Amino acid sequence: MRRDVGRREAGFFKPAEVIIASEVRPGVKPSDINGVCTEALRHGVRVVCIPSVYLGEAAVFENTGLKLSTMISFPTGLAPVDLKMMEIMLASEHGVEEIYFYPNLGNYLDSRIVEFESELSRIAEGSQLVGLKSVKPVVEMDMVSEKQLREIISIFRTSGFDTVVISSGFGLRNMGSEELRVLNTVEQDVMIEAHCRLRSLRDLQSLVENRVCKVCTVDYKIVLEEGSEKRLEE
């Protein structure tokens, strides 16, 4: 069921409720998983995103209320659908509640729309079969025009996804003013999340002011610590 999307004014949100603490990055170590989960719990973050290969490392946090998420086929989406489904099933077995997946955008860019839609349908149906209710496709803004982004989101919606995750590029950088403007052109009943870098709490505020309801970032410490300092000052 699609939900109405409203704006949140700066200063009227808690960073811990918006942030998804991520350790999906090159070179992440098993020991880093304990760190991200511990930091999330300390700051009141509800969800962490970790590589599927390390989901077992988070088992010790099972009864803490912390929710696990993971990214499938990060960052290119260039894996066969069968492999993506195997990874989704593995994640489900480890108690993951949210899945972010990268579809093969090359099919769309090559006008292979049937193949693009077929992958989305298989993942939507397969996820439902294993009991996953929160599955979200990711699209790289660097790879598509504004018009293409709107068309892709329309295809996502037709395929049963009402939340789209906007990524700021393979190198994961900050969202610029032009990208924020584009987010405001997305239809109001589409939930938008972001996967990007953050330099400060102000970066997070800018995203929230421009339709983003959740931000998955490896910069969670910077933002959460700055948010804690602001609360102490107040």
N, C-alpha and C positions, 0 to 999 in steps of 0.2 A: 504494500500500500504506500502510495506516495504521500509525503508530508509537505505541508506548507513551509516555505523557507523565508525567514525574516532576517532583517539586519540586526547585528548586535553593535551597540555603541561602544566606542573605546572607553575602557575603565569600568565596564559593567560585565566583565567576564573574569573567571579565574583561569590563569594559564594552565593549571593542572587538569582542568576539565576539557581543555582544547587540545593539549599536547598528547601525541602518541610517541612515547620514547622509543627510538629506533636504534638498533645495532646492525641493521642490514647495510653493510659496507664492505669494501675489499679489505682483507686482512684481519677481519674480526676473529678473536680467539675464543675458545670455550670459556675461559675465565672472565671474559667481558660480559657474558650473559648474566652471571651472578651480579655484576656491577650494575647493569642497567635495571635489573629487577629490584635490587636494593634501593637504588636512587629513586625509582618510580614510587615505591612504597613510602619512602621517606618524605616525598613531596606530595603524595596524594594522587599521583597519576594512576589512571585506572587500566590503561592498556599499554603493553610493550610489543614491539614488532621485532622479531628475531629471525635469522635464517632457519629454514626448515631442518637443516642438518644438525642444528643445536637445540631443537625443541626438547629433547630429553634432558638437557642441562637445566631446564627451568622447572623440572618436576618437583623440586624441593619447595617451590613457591605455590604449590597446588592449592593449598587451603588458606591462602592469604587474601583472596578476593581479587587478585591481579589477573587480568585477562590476557591471553596470548593471541597474537596475530602474526602472520608471516606473509612474505611476498613470493609469488610463484613466477618463475621465469624472468626474474629481475636480471639485468635491466632491459633486455632487448625483445623479449617475447618470442624469440626464434627457437622454440622447442616444439616438437610434435605435440598435438593435443593429448595423445595417450600418455605421454610423460607428464604433462601438466596435471592430468587427472590422477595419476599415481601419486604425485606430490600432494595434491589436495586431499586424497584419501589418507595419506600418511599424517598430514597435519591434523585431520579430524581425529585420528586415533590417539593423538597426543593432546587432545582437549582444546585445540585451537578454535576460537569462536569467530574470528574475522580473517578473511582471506583477501589479499590484494593480488590481482594477477595481471600480467602484461599480455594482452592479446597480440597476435601477429599482425601488427599494423601494416606490414608490407603488403599483405593481401588487399587491404583497403586502398593503399596508395597505388597499387597496380590494377585497380578497378576489378579485383576479384571479390566482389561484394558477397556473392553466395558463400564462398569459402570463409570470409570474415564472419558472416552471420552464423554459419554452421558451427564455427569454433565457440562463439559466444553461447549458442543454444546448448551445445554439449556440456559446457562448463556449468551453465545455469541448471540444467537438468541433473547432471552428475552430482553437483553440490547438494541439491535438494535430497537426492537419494541417500547421501551419507549424513543428512541432518544439519548441514551448514546453512544458516539463514542469512548470514552477513558476508556476501561475496561481492567484491567491488573491482571493476576493471580500471586499469590505469592507462592514461594517454599522455604521451610526451608532447608538450606544447612546441618544442623546437622542431618537431617533424611535420607539423600541419599548419595550415593557414587558419585564420579565424573562421572562415566559411566551412572548411573541412572539419574543424573542431565541433561546430554546431551539428554538422551532419553525423559525425561519429557518435556524439552524445544522443542524437535521435535514434540511431541504430541500437545503442546500448539500452535505451528505454524500451524500444520495441522488443528487445531480447529479454526483458524482465529485470533490468538493473535500474534502480532509481537513484543510485549514488555513483558519482564518477570521481576518480582521483586524478588530479592534475599534477603531473611531474614537471619539474623545471629543467629537465635535461639530464643526459647520461652522467655528466659531472656533478649534478645536483648543486645548483647555485640558488641565489636569492631570487624571488619573484620581483621583476621590475614593474614600473608603472604601467607600461603597455600591456603586460600580462594581466595585471590587476584589472585594467579596463576591460579586457576581453572576458574575464570572469563575470563581469556585470552584464554581459550580453547573453549569458546562458539563461534559459527559461527558469522562472522562479520556482517551479515545483521540482527542480532537480537539486539534490543535495550535492554539495561540492566539498571534497577534501583535497588536501595538498600534500605532496611529497617534495620537500625542498630544504634548502639550508636557511638558517636564521642567524642574523648577526646580533640581534637584540630583541628585547621585549616589544619594542616599537614595530619591528618587522612582523611579529605575531599579531599585534593590534591591527596593522594594515591589512593583513589577510582576513581577519575576522570582520573588519569593516567592509570587505569586498566579497561577501558571500561564502567565505570558507568556514565550515563548521568544525573541522578537525585538521590538525597538521601533524604529519608523521615526519620526524626530523631527528638527525643524529646530534643536533645542537640543543637537545633538551636541557642539558645542565646549565648552559648559558642563560636560557630564558627562565628556567625555574628558579635559579639562584638570584637573578635580577628581580624576579617577581617577589621573592622572599624578602629581599632588601627593601623593596618599596613598601611592603606591608609593615615592616619594622619602623620605617620612617614615619608612616602614618599613625 
